[in-house]
Amino acid sequence: MNKLAKLILQKKQKYYKINIKDFKNENELLDNIGYNLNCGTDVIELDCNTKASEIIKISKKIKLLCGEYNALFIIKNRADIAFITDSDGIILSQDELGINDVKRLLDENKLIGKEITNIDQLENSISEGYDFITLQNYKQVEELDNRIKIFST
């Protein structure tokens, strides 16, 4: 990751994780994202658990919406979709592609994050070279570690 991308990431504070399947239709999804961006969300993560063609169509619209608010758009687990839609980066679950595989697929300026579920996974994620971490259900992420950007989801 280049220095500019790292600086931009460090200024982001509010992370919103969204799943396509939680909404009745595309308009409801986009309205929800727009509302959250308007309320100050800095990073939108899209969980991609549906047909690739639908994800690509929606992702392009979300990317434009995020651009209007100077927010980052992150795709979960799908390096192919992140590449096609030119998202700002990708977040990987524990059992997904490794960071080195993703680096071969995406531009060097793209952010690569790791979703962890417990503190024990933090050291490995830092040593592997991820740009940021999401940690579920941890309230005091600011106190954890200052070597990497950590978002609570």
MODELLER restraints for C-alpha pairs under 7 A, 6 or more apart:
rsr = mdl.restraints
at = mdl.atoms
rsr.add(forms.Gaussian(group=physical.xy_distance, feature=features.Distance(at['CA:1:A'], at['CA:108:A']), mean=5.66, stdev=0.5))
rsr.add(forms.Gaussian(group=physical.xy_distance, feature=features.Distance(at['CA:1:A'], at['CA:109:A']), mean=4.97, stdev=0.5))
rsr.add(forms.Gaussian(group=physical.xy_distance, feature=features.Distance(at['CA:1:A'], at['CA:110:A']), mean=6.51, stdev=0.5))
rsr.add(forms.Gaussian(group=physical.xy_distance, feature=features.Distance(at['CA:1:A'], at['CA:111:A']), mean=6.53, stdev=0.5))
rsr.add(forms.Gaussian(group=physical.xy_distance, feature=features.Distance(at['CA:2:A'], at['CA:109:A']), mean=5.77, stdev=0.5))
rsr.add(forms.Gaussian(group=physical.xy_distance, feature=features.Distance(at['CA:5:A'], at['CA:109:A']), mean=6.61, stdev=0.5))
rsr.add(forms.Gaussian(group=physical.xy_distance, feature=features.Distance(at['CA:10:A'], at['CA:149:A']), mean=6.41, stdev=0.5))
rsr.add(forms.Gaussian(group=physical.xy_distance, feature=features.Distance(at['CA:12:A'], at['CA:42:A']), mean=5.35, stdev=0.5))
rsr.add(forms.Gaussian(group=physical.xy_distance, feature=features.Distance(at['CA:12:A'], at['CA:43:A']), mean=6.98, stdev=0.5))
rsr.add(forms.Gaussian(group=physical.xy_distance, feature=features.Distance(at['CA:13:A'], at['CA:42:A']), mean=6.22, stdev=0.5))
rsr.add(forms.Gaussian(group=physical.xy_distance, feature=features.Distance(at['CA:14:A'], at['CA:41:A']), mean=4.76, stdev=0.5))
rsr.add(forms.Gaussian(group=physical.xy_distance, feature=features.Distance(at['CA:14:A'], at['CA:42:A']), mean=5.13, stdev=0.5))
rsr.add(forms.Gaussian(group=physical.xy_distance, feature=features.Distance(at['CA:14:A'], at['CA:43:A']), mean=6.34, stdev=0.5))
rsr.add(forms.Gaussian(group=physical.xy_distance, feature=features.Distance(at['CA:15:A'], at['CA:41:A']), mean=6.12, stdev=0.5))
rsr.add(forms.Gaussian(group=physical.xy_distance, feature=features.Distance(at['CA:15:A'], at['CA:42:A']), mean=6.09, stdev=0.5))
rsr.add(forms.Gaussian(group=physical.xy_distance, feature=features.Distance(at['CA:15:A'], at['CA:43:A']), mean=4.73, stdev=0.5))
rsr.add(forms.Gaussian(group=physical.xy_distance, feature=features.Distance(at['CA:15:A'], at['CA:44:A']), mean=6.15, stdev=0.5))
rsr.add(forms.Gaussian(group=physical.xy_distance, feature=features.Distance(at['CA:15:A'], at['CA:151:A']), mean=6.51, stdev=0.5))
rsr.add(forms.Gaussian(group=physical.xy_distance, feature=features.Distance(at['CA:15:A'], at['CA:153:A']), mean=7.00, stdev=0.5))
rsr.add(forms.Gaussian(group=physical.xy_distance, feature=features.Distance(at['CA:16:A'], at['CA:41:A']), mean=6.66, stdev=0.5))
rsr.add(forms.Gaussian(group=physical.xy_distance, feature=features.Distance(at['CA:16:A'], at['CA:43:A']), mean=6.12, stdev=0.5))
rsr.add(forms.Gaussian(group=physical.xy_distance, feature=features.Distance(at['CA:16:A'], at['CA:44:A']), mean=5.00, stdev=0.5))
rsr.add(forms.Gaussian(group=physical.xy_distance, feature=features.Distance(at['CA:16:A'], at['CA:45:A']), mean=6.08, stdev=0.5))
rsr.add(forms.Gaussian(group=physical.xy_distance, feature=features.Distance(at['CA:17:A'], at['CA:44:A']), mean=6.08, stdev=0.5))
rsr.add(forms.Gaussian(group=physical.xy_distance, feature=features.Distance(at['CA:17:A'], at['CA:45:A']), mean=4.67, stdev=0.5))
rsr.add(forms.Gaussian(group=physical.xy_distance, feature=features.Distance(at['CA:17:A'], at['CA:46:A']), mean=6.26, stdev=0.5))
rsr.add(forms.Gaussian(group=physical.xy_distance, feature=features.Distance(at['CA:17:A'], at['CA:153:A']), mean=6.92, stdev=0.5))
rsr.add(forms.Gaussian(group=physical.xy_distance, feature=features.Distance(at['CA:18:A'], at['CA:45:A']), mean=6.03, stdev=0.5))
rsr.add(forms.Gaussian(group=physical.xy_distance, feature=features.Distance(at['CA:18:A'], at['CA:46:A']), mean=5.19, stdev=0.5))
rsr.add(forms.Gaussian(group=physical.xy_distance, feature=features.Distance(at['CA:18:A'], at['CA:47:A']), mean=6.05, stdev=0.5))
rsr.add(forms.Gaussian(group=physical.xy_distance, feature=features.Distance(at['CA:19:A'], at['CA:46:A']), mean=5.95, stdev=0.5))
rsr.add(forms.Gaussian(group=physical.xy_distance, feature=features.Distance(at['CA:19:A'], at['CA:47:A']), mean=4.76, stdev=0.5))
rsr.add(forms.Gaussian(group=physical.xy_distance, feature=features.Distance(at['CA:19:A'], at['CA:48:A']), mean=6.94, stdev=0.5))
rsr.add(forms.Gaussian(group=physical.xy_distance, feature=features.Distance(at['CA:20:A'], at['CA:47:A']), mean=6.68, stdev=0.5))
rsr.add(forms.Gaussian(group=physical.xy_distance, feature=features.Distance(at['CA:20:A'], at['CA:48:A']), mean=6.86, stdev=0.5))
rsr.add(forms.Gaussian(group=physical.xy_distance, feature=features.Distance(at['CA:23:A'], at['CA:29:A']), mean=5.74, stdev=0.5))
rsr.add(forms.Gaussian(group=physical.xy_distance, feature=features.Distance(at['CA:37:A'], at['CA:69:A']), mean=6.54, stdev=0.5))
rsr.add(forms.Gaussian(group=physical.xy_distance, feature=features.Distance(at['CA:42:A'], at['CA:71:A']), mean=4.64, stdev=0.5))
rsr.add(forms.Gaussian(group=physical.xy_distance, feature=features.Distance(at['CA:42:A'], at['CA:72:A']), mean=6.28, stdev=0.5))
rsr.add(forms.Gaussian(group=physical.xy_distance, feature=features.Distance(at['CA:43:A'], at['CA:71:A']), mean=5.44, stdev=0.5))
rsr.add(forms.Gaussian(group=physical.xy_distance, feature=features.Distance(at['CA:43:A'], at['CA:72:A']), mean=4.63, stdev=0.5))
rsr.add(forms.Gaussian(group=physical.xy_distance, feature=features.Distance(at['CA:43:A'], at['CA:73:A']), mean=5.95, stdev=0.5))
rsr.add(forms.Gaussian(group=physical.xy_distance, feature=features.Distance(at['CA:44:A'], at['CA:72:A']), mean=6.23, stdev=0.5))
rsr.add(forms.Gaussian(group=physical.xy_distance, feature=features.Distance(at['CA:44:A'], at['CA:73:A']), mean=5.02, stdev=0.5))
rsr.add(forms.Gaussian(group=physical.xy_distance, feature=features.Distance(at['CA:44:A'], at['CA:74:A']), mean=6.01, stdev=0.5))
rsr.add(forms.Gaussian(group=physical.xy_distance, feature=features.Distance(at['CA:45:A'], at['CA:73:A']), mean=6.15, stdev=0.5))
rsr.add(forms.Gaussian(group=physical.xy_distance, feature=features.Distance(at['CA:45:A'], at['CA:74:A']), mean=4.63, stdev=0.5))
rsr.add(forms.Gaussian(group=physical.xy_distance, feature=features.Distance(at['CA:45:A'], at['CA:75:A']), mean=5.70, stdev=0.5))
rsr.add(forms.Gaussian(group=physical.xy_distance, feature=features.Distance(at['CA:45:A'], at['CA:76:A']), mean=6.60, stdev=0.5))
rsr.add(forms.Gaussian(group=physical.xy_distance, feature=features.Distance(at['CA:46:A'], at['CA:74:A']), mean=6.34, stdev=0.5))
rsr.add(forms.Gaussian(group=physical.xy_distance, feature=features.Distance(at['CA:46:A'], at['CA:75:A']), mean=5.09, stdev=0.5))
rsr.add(forms.Gaussian(group=physical.xy_distance, feature=features.Distance(at['CA:46:A'], at['CA:76:A']), mean=5.88, stdev=0.5))
rsr.add(forms.Gaussian(group=physical.xy_distance, feature=features.Distance(at['CA:47:A'], at['CA:75:A']), mean=6.56, stdev=0.5))
rsr.add(forms.Gaussian(group=physical.xy_distance, feature=features.Distance(at['CA:47:A'], at['CA:76:A']), mean=5.04, stdev=0.5))
rsr.add(forms.Gaussian(group=physical.xy_distance, feature=features.Distance(at['CA:48:A'], at['CA:55:A']), mean=6.39, stdev=0.5))
rsr.add(forms.Gaussian(group=physical.xy_distance, feature=features.Distance(at['CA:48:A'], at['CA:76:A']), mean=6.24, stdev=0.5))
rsr.add(forms.Gaussian(group=physical.xy_distance, feature=features.Distance(at['CA:56:A'], at['CA:81:A']), mean=6.41, stdev=0.5))
rsr.add(forms.Gaussian(group=physical.xy_distance, feature=features.Distance(at['CA:56:A'], at['CA:85:A']), mean=6.43, stdev=0.5))
rsr.add(forms.Gaussian(group=physical.xy_distance, feature=features.Distance(at['CA:59:A'], at['CA:85:A']), mean=6.50, stdev=0.5))
rsr.add(forms.Gaussian(group=physical.xy_distance, feature=features.Distance(at['CA:60:A'], at['CA:85:A']), mean=5.82, stdev=0.5))
rsr.add(forms.Gaussian(group=physical.xy_distance, feature=features.Distance(at['CA:63:A'], at['CA:73:A']), mean=6.01, stdev=0.5))
rsr.add(forms.Gaussian(group=physical.xy_distance, feature=features.Distance(at['CA:63:A'], at['CA:87:A']), mean=6.64, stdev=0.5))
rsr.add(forms.Gaussian(group=physical.xy_distance, feature=features.Distance(at['CA:66:A'], at['CA:72:A']), mean=6.29, stdev=0.5))
rsr.add(forms.Gaussian(group=physical.xy_distance, feature=features.Distance(at['CA:66:A'], at['CA:73:A']), mean=6.43, stdev=0.5))
rsr.add(forms.Gaussian(group=physical.xy_distance, feature=features.Distance(at['CA:72:A'], at['CA:88:A']), mean=5.87, stdev=0.5))
rsr.add(forms.Gaussian(group=physical.xy_distance, feature=features.Distance(at['CA:73:A'], at['CA:87:A']), mean=5.61, stdev=0.5))
rsr.add(forms.Gaussian(group=physical.xy_distance, feature=features.Distance(at['CA:73:A'], at['CA:88:A']), mean=5.28, stdev=0.5))
rsr.add(forms.Gaussian(group=physical.xy_distance, feature=features.Distance(at['CA:73:A'], at['CA:89:A']), mean=6.86, stdev=0.5))
rsr.add(forms.Gaussian(group=physical.xy_distance, feature=features.Distance(at['CA:74:A'], at['CA:87:A']), mean=6.02, stdev=0.5))
rsr.add(forms.Gaussian(group=physical.xy_distance, feature=features.Distance(at['CA:74:A'], at['CA:88:A']), mean=5.75, stdev=0.5))
rsr.add(forms.Gaussian(group=physical.xy_distance, feature=features.Distance(at['CA:74:A'], at['CA:89:A']), mean=4.87, stdev=0.5))
rsr.add(forms.Gaussian(group=physical.xy_distance, feature=features.Distance(at['CA:74:A'], at['CA:90:A']), mean=5.06, stdev=0.5))
rsr.add(forms.Gaussian(group=physical.xy_distance, feature=features.Distance(at['CA:74:A'], at['CA:91:A']), mean=6.63, stdev=0.5))
rsr.add(forms.Gaussian(group=physical.xy_distance, feature=features.Distance(at['CA:75:A'], at['CA:82:A']), mean=5.82, stdev=0.5))
rsr.add(forms.Gaussian(group=physical.xy_distance, feature=features.Distance(at['CA:75:A'], at['CA:87:A']), mean=6.87, stdev=0.5))
rsr.add(forms.Gaussian(group=physical.xy_distance, feature=features.Distance(at['CA:75:A'], at['CA:89:A']), mean=6.43, stdev=0.5))
rsr.add(forms.Gaussian(group=physical.xy_distance, feature=features.Distance(at['CA:75:A'], at['CA:90:A']), mean=4.74, stdev=0.5))
rsr.add(forms.Gaussian(group=physical.xy_distance, feature=features.Distance(at['CA:75:A'], at['CA:91:A']), mean=6.24, stdev=0.5))
rsr.add(forms.Gaussian(group=physical.xy_distance, feature=features.Distance(at['CA:76:A'], at['CA:90:A']), mean=5.65, stdev=0.5))
rsr.add(forms.Gaussian(group=physical.xy_distance, feature=features.Distance(at['CA:76:A'], at['CA:91:A']), mean=4.84, stdev=0.5))
rsr.add(forms.Gaussian(group=physical.xy_distance, feature=features.Distance(at['CA:76:A'], at['CA:92:A']), mean=6.04, stdev=0.5))
rsr.add(forms.Gaussian(group=physical.xy_distance, feature=features.Distance(at['CA:77:A'], at['CA:90:A']), mean=6.55, stdev=0.5))
rsr.add(forms.Gaussian(group=physical.xy_distance, feature=features.Distance(at['CA:77:A'], at['CA:91:A']), mean=5.92, stdev=0.5))
rsr.add(forms.Gaussian(group=physical.xy_distance, feature=features.Distance(at['CA:77:A'], at['CA:92:A']), mean=4.82, stdev=0.5))
rsr.add(forms.Gaussian(group=physical.xy_distance, feature=features.Distance(at['CA:77:A'], at['CA:93:A']), mean=6.52, stdev=0.5))
rsr.add(forms.Gaussian(group=physical.xy_distance, feature=features.Distance(at['CA:77:A'], at['CA:96:A']), mean=6.52, stdev=0.5))
rsr.add(forms.Gaussian(group=physical.xy_distance, feature=features.Distance(at['CA:79:A'], at['CA:90:A']), mean=6.77, stdev=0.5))
rsr.add(forms.Gaussian(group=physical.xy_distance, feature=features.Distance(at['CA:79:A'], at['CA:102:A']), mean=6.48, stdev=0.5))
rsr.add(forms.Gaussian(group=physical.xy_distance, feature=features.Distance(at['CA:82:A'], at['CA:89:A']), mean=6.51, stdev=0.5))
rsr.add(forms.Gaussian(group=physical.xy_distance, feature=features.Distance(at['CA:82:A'], at['CA:90:A']), mean=6.49, stdev=0.5))
rsr.add(forms.Gaussian(group=physical.xy_distance, feature=features.Distance(at['CA:83:A'], at['CA:106:A']), mean=6.06, stdev=0.5))
rsr.add(forms.Gaussian(group=physical.xy_distance, feature=features.Distance(at['CA:88:A'], at['CA:110:A']), mean=5.49, stdev=0.5))
rsr.add(forms.Gaussian(group=physical.xy_distance, feature=features.Distance(at['CA:88:A'], at['CA:111:A']), mean=6.24, stdev=0.5))
rsr.add(forms.Gaussian(group=physical.xy_distance, feature=features.Distance(at['CA:89:A'], at['CA:110:A']), mean=4.76, stdev=0.5))
rsr.add(forms.Gaussian(group=physical.xy_distance, feature=features.Distance(at['CA:89:A'], at['CA:111:A']), mean=4.26, stdev=0.5))
rsr.add(forms.Gaussian(group=physical.xy_distance, feature=features.Distance(at['CA:89:A'], at['CA:112:A']), mean=5.65, stdev=0.5))
rsr.add(forms.Gaussian(group=physical.xy_distance, feature=features.Distance(at['CA:90:A'], at['CA:111:A']), mean=6.30, stdev=0.5))
rsr.add(forms.Gaussian(group=physical.xy_distance, feature=features.Distance(at['CA:90:A'], at['CA:112:A']), mean=5.11, stdev=0.5))
rsr.add(forms.Gaussian(group=physical.xy_distance, feature=features.Distance(at['CA:90:A'], at['CA:113:A']), mean=6.13, stdev=0.5))
rsr.add(forms.Gaussian(group=physical.xy_distance, feature=features.Distance(at['CA:91:A'], at['CA:112:A']), mean=5.89, stdev=0.5))
rsr.add(forms.Gaussian(group=physical.xy_distance, feature=features.Distance(at['CA:91:A'], at['CA:113:A']), mean=4.38, stdev=0.5))
rsr.add(forms.Gaussian(group=physical.xy_distance, feature=features.Distance(at['CA:91:A'], at['CA:114:A']), mean=5.33, stdev=0.5))
rsr.add(forms.Gaussian(group=physical.xy_distance, feature=features.Distance(at['CA:91:A'], at['CA:115:A']), mean=6.47, stdev=0.5))
rsr.add(forms.Gaussian(group=physical.xy_distance, feature=features.Distance(at['CA:92:A'], at['CA:113:A']), mean=6.13, stdev=0.5))
rsr.add(forms.Gaussian(group=physical.xy_distance, feature=features.Distance(at['CA:92:A'], at['CA:114:A']), mean=4.86, stdev=0.5))
rsr.add(forms.Gaussian(group=physical.xy_distance, feature=features.Distance(at['CA:92:A'], at['CA:115:A']), mean=5.84, stdev=0.5))
rsr.add(forms.Gaussian(group=physical.xy_distance, feature=features.Distance(at['CA:93:A'], at['CA:114:A']), mean=6.21, stdev=0.5))
rsr.add(forms.Gaussian(group=physical.xy_distance, feature=features.Distance(at['CA:93:A'], at['CA:115:A']), mean=5.05, stdev=0.5))
rsr.add(forms.Gaussian(group=physical.xy_distance, feature=features.Distance(at['CA:94:A'], at['CA:115:A']), mean=6.67, stdev=0.5))
rsr.add(forms.Gaussian(group=physical.xy_distance, feature=features.Distance(at['CA:94:A'], at['CA:116:A']), mean=6.85, stdev=0.5))
rsr.add(forms.Gaussian(group=physical.xy_distance, feature=features.Distance(at['CA:111:A'], at['CA:131:A']), mean=6.04, stdev=0.5))
rsr.add(forms.Gaussian(group=physical.xy_distance, feature=features.Distance(at['CA:112:A'], at['CA:130:A']), mean=5.70, stdev=0.5))
rsr.add(forms.Gaussian(group=physical.xy_distance, feature=features.Distance(at['CA:112:A'], at['CA:131:A']), mean=5.48, stdev=0.5))
rsr.add(forms.Gaussian(group=physical.xy_distance, feature=features.Distance(at['CA:112:A'], at['CA:132:A']), mean=6.86, stdev=0.5))
rsr.add(forms.Gaussian(group=physical.xy_distance, feature=features.Distance(at['CA:113:A'], at['CA:130:A']), mean=5.35, stdev=0.5))
rsr.add(forms.Gaussian(group=physical.xy_distance, feature=features.Distance(at['CA:113:A'], at['CA:131:A']), mean=5.53, stdev=0.5))
rsr.add(forms.Gaussian(group=physical.xy_distance, feature=features.Distance(at['CA:113:A'], at['CA:132:A']), mean=4.66, stdev=0.5))
rsr.add(forms.Gaussian(group=physical.xy_distance, feature=features.Distance(at['CA:113:A'], at['CA:133:A']), mean=5.38, stdev=0.5))
rsr.add(forms.Gaussian(group=physical.xy_distance, feature=features.Distance(at['CA:114:A'], at['CA:125:A']), mean=6.82, stdev=0.5))
rsr.add(forms.Gaussian(group=physical.xy_distance, feature=features.Distance(at['CA:114:A'], at['CA:130:A']), mean=6.52, stdev=0.5))
rsr.add(forms.Gaussian(group=physical.xy_distance, feature=features.Distance(at['CA:114:A'], at['CA:132:A']), mean=6.60, stdev=0.5))
rsr.add(forms.Gaussian(group=physical.xy_distance, feature=features.Distance(at['CA:114:A'], at['CA:133:A']), mean=4.95, stdev=0.5))
rsr.add(forms.Gaussian(group=physical.xy_distance, feature=features.Distance(at['CA:114:A'], at['CA:134:A']), mean=6.36, stdev=0.5))
rsr.add(forms.Gaussian(group=physical.xy_distance, feature=features.Distance(at['CA:115:A'], at['CA:133:A']), mean=5.81, stdev=0.5))
rsr.add(forms.Gaussian(group=physical.xy_distance, feature=features.Distance(at['CA:115:A'], at['CA:134:A']), mean=4.78, stdev=0.5))
rsr.add(forms.Gaussian(group=physical.xy_distance, feature=features.Distance(at['CA:115:A'], at['CA:135:A']), mean=6.16, stdev=0.5))
rsr.add(forms.Gaussian(group=physical.xy_distance, feature=features.Distance(at['CA:116:A'], at['CA:133:A']), mean=6.96, stdev=0.5))
rsr.add(forms.Gaussian(group=physical.xy_distance, feature=features.Distance(at['CA:116:A'], at['CA:134:A']), mean=6.12, stdev=0.5))
rsr.add(forms.Gaussian(group=physical.xy_distance, feature=features.Distance(at['CA:116:A'], at['CA:135:A']), mean=5.16, stdev=0.5))
rsr.add(forms.Gaussian(group=physical.xy_distance, feature=features.Distance(at['CA:117:A'], at['CA:135:A']), mean=5.67, stdev=0.5))
rsr.add(forms.Gaussian(group=physical.xy_distance, feature=features.Distance(at['CA:117:A'], at['CA:136:A']), mean=5.64, stdev=0.5))
rsr.add(forms.Gaussian(group=physical.xy_distance, feature=features.Distance(at['CA:131:A'], at['CA:148:A']), mean=6.72, stdev=0.5))
rsr.add(forms.Gaussian(group=physical.xy_distance, feature=features.Distance(at['CA:132:A'], at['CA:148:A']), mean=5.82, stdev=0.5))
rsr.add(forms.Gaussian(group=physical.xy_distance, feature=features.Distance(at['CA:132:A'], at['CA:149:A']), mean=4.77, stdev=0.5))
rsr.add(forms.Gaussian(group=physical.xy_distance, feature=features.Distance(at['CA:132:A'], at['CA:150:A']), mean=5.81, stdev=0.5))
rsr.add(forms.Gaussian(group=physical.xy_distance, feature=features.Distance(at['CA:133:A'], at['CA:149:A']), mean=6.29, stdev=0.5))
rsr.add(forms.Gaussian(group=physical.xy_distance, feature=features.Distance(at['CA:133:A'], at['CA:150:A']), mean=4.74, stdev=0.5))
rsr.add(forms.Gaussian(group=physical.xy_distance, feature=features.Distance(at['CA:133:A'], at['CA:151:A']), mean=6.23, stdev=0.5))
rsr.add(forms.Gaussian(group=physical.xy_distance, feature=features.Distance(at['CA:134:A'], at['CA:150:A']), mean=5.68, stdev=0.5))
rsr.add(forms.Gaussian(group=physical.xy_distance, feature=features.Distance(at['CA:134:A'], at['CA:151:A']), mean=4.74, stdev=0.5))
rsr.add(forms.Gaussian(group=physical.xy_distance, feature=features.Distance(at['CA:134:A'], at['CA:152:A']), mean=5.70, stdev=0.5))
rsr.add(forms.Gaussian(group=physical.xy_distance, feature=features.Distance(at['CA:134:A'], at['CA:153:A']), mean=6.35, stdev=0.5))
rsr.add(forms.Gaussian(group=physical.xy_distance, feature=features.Distance(at['CA:135:A'], at['CA:151:A']), mean=6.28, stdev=0.5))
rsr.add(forms.Gaussian(group=physical.xy_distance, feature=features.Distance(at['CA:135:A'], at['CA:152:A']), mean=5.06, stdev=0.5))
rsr.add(forms.Gaussian(group=physical.xy_distance, feature=features.Distance(at['CA:135:A'], at['CA:153:A']), mean=6.11, stdev=0.5))
rsr.add(forms.Gaussian(group=physical.xy_distance, feature=features.Distance(at['CA:136:A'], at['CA:152:A']), mean=5.72, stdev=0.5))
rsr.add(forms.Gaussian(group=physical.xy_distance, feature=features.Distance(at['CA:136:A'], at['CA:153:A']), mean=4.90, stdev=0.5))
rsr.add(forms.Gaussian(group=physical.xy_distance, feature=features.Distance(at['CA:137:A'], at['CA:152:A']), mean=6.53, stdev=0.5))
rsr.add(forms.Gaussian(group=physical.xy_distance, feature=features.Distance(at['CA:137:A'], at['CA:153:A']), mean=6.40, stdev=0.5))
rsr.add(forms.Gaussian(group=physical.xy_distance, feature=features.Distance(at['CA:138:A'], at['CA:152:A']), mean=6.05, stdev=0.5))
rsr.add(forms.Gaussian(group=physical.xy_distance, feature=features.Distance(at['CA:139:A'], at['CA:152:A']), mean=6.94, stdev=0.5))
rsr.add(forms.Gaussian(group=physical.xy_distance, feature=features.Distance(at['CA:141:A'], at['CA:150:A']), mean=6.31, stdev=0.5))
rsr.add(forms.Gaussian(group=physical.xy_distance, feature=features.Distance(at['CA:141:A'], at['CA:151:A']), mean=6.90, stdev=0.5))
rsr.add(forms.Gaussian(group=physical.xy_distance, feature=features.Distance(at['CA:141:A'], at['CA:152:A']), mean=6.50, stdev=0.5))
